[in-house]
Amino acid sequence: MSDNLNILIMGGDARYLEVIRKLSNEVAKLYLIGYDQLTFDEKHVKQTTMETVDFGIIDAIILPVAGTNEDGKIETMYSDEVISLTEDVVRQTPNHCTIYTGNANAYLKNITHDKQLVALFYRDDLAVYNSIPTAEGALKLIMEQTDVTVHGSNVMILGFGRVGKTVVNLFSSVGANVRVAVRKSADIARVTEMGLTPVKLEKLEQEIVGMDTVINTIPHPVIDADIIAAMETSTLIVDIASAPGGTDFAFAKTHGIKAMHALGLPGKTAPKSAGRIIGNVLLELLRKQKK
């Protein structure tokens, strides 16, 4: 148990309602900032503000999946209050205070340089668990955005990492004609072993012809103007890689191809399940922190 810890949650989306439920019985006090539009019955939960919270007693700060923007602003779905995490705020916390976030940008890394910063989505376990609602969210989005069944359609999936593998498994299981664009020879072998068609990324421009949907999981530029120009205008691009994605969205628009940067799919399509995943990992980490 972690019931002697004072935890502060700053902002968050629907996933964090489940995180709050999971943590509320495990900590001495769970402080919330950015939830003033909601009420909570849990006895260990206390709603507070940036002006009234005592940062000197906080053992851990939990930030939203996106962390902060480059100015320190934090996403709040359940409040109109503008909240930010600043270096001054971080300095007010005890030396042992740990900051938990989904992703960490340069600003967040800089202001927490003398604290322990844990980026949850860099962990293999959470990334793999989270790939399940991500893949299901991509499937739901594609079903809504196309006028053909996924079964029997031609789907090109870019990347075969933690998210890519789950996406490949899901789309192949529902009957799509899946091709997987990869670089490593080991990935080519694994895709072939699965009975699917591997494509070398450097050959993508030639192989992209005839695809109904292209799903990108690679978080750096891969779908450039040449590749987009080789697509039929009916092709749908769904980029689920973290910002800024791997697609030239501006060129896709001018070329008449619909390209969507589908960020935060777990929070939009399965927030309760995604919240449980985050909450379980946080509980494990907080128990270790207590020790």
Phi, psi and omega in degrees: 000158179238037193279012172247015183258144172255115186246137177246122173257123181248108177072185180134167181252201185298333178300328187282348173294322176288323176300316179300316180297319183288325184274339190299330180263005186247354184233161179296316180207135177246109181266140182237132171236129180100022181229028187290348177274357181239163173236150182231136181268344183299132188290336182270002183262130179230122175277137184215189180224169178298330183280334187252341182290143176266098182294342181291345180251004186277123180272334180205143174246129178251120180259165177297171179305319181282353183072241176234167169275186185288355175252003180092358181290144183246137179295131175229116179272335188245029178201149173267356180290137175271118179238147181221151172256118182246167178297325178297318178297314181300322181295335181284346182277158178298160181301328184275356183299132179251137178255122179255135180216165174283300177236155183234120176268182183297321180300312183295319178298323182291315185282347180248024188298334180256014176239168173275122179248123181246113177266102189300323186282358172272350179281137181298318185297311182293321181298320180291312178301317184289340179294338181292304176294334176295313180295317179295323177295321178295320178297315179299316181298315181294322177297326180283331189261355181239162181249019175232159177289150174294321175301124179087352180276160181266116184238124175257123179248124181263119179103144182222043178268210185298319178279317183303318181299317181293319179297315179300313181300316183294311184290327176290327182289337179264010170094012176287152173275095191266130168243145184234119181269120185221169176252319189283141178296327178296322178291323176300317180296316182294317179298318178296318179299329180282356180084016180252175185256115176277149177227131176287134183304325181290347178257011187299323182300322180281329187271350186283344181298133176089003180278135174280322182220141174238124179246121179255132175242004185267122187274040171207163190304118177227327180263087185266186185299320181296319181291318179297320180296335180276351181277154167290150182293346179277352182293138175256129175255124174241110182259112181252012177285152180298158184304140006270014181082185182237019187242143172277084186296324181296316180293321179302318180296314181291336181270359176080022179251131180284120179232126184241130173265097189268081180273151173064033182301319179302320181289339181267325187254333181213061186297326181293312179296316180296323178294322178297321179298311180296316181298319179297317179293319178298318178300316178299316181291321180293325177295322177291323179297322181299322181293000000 
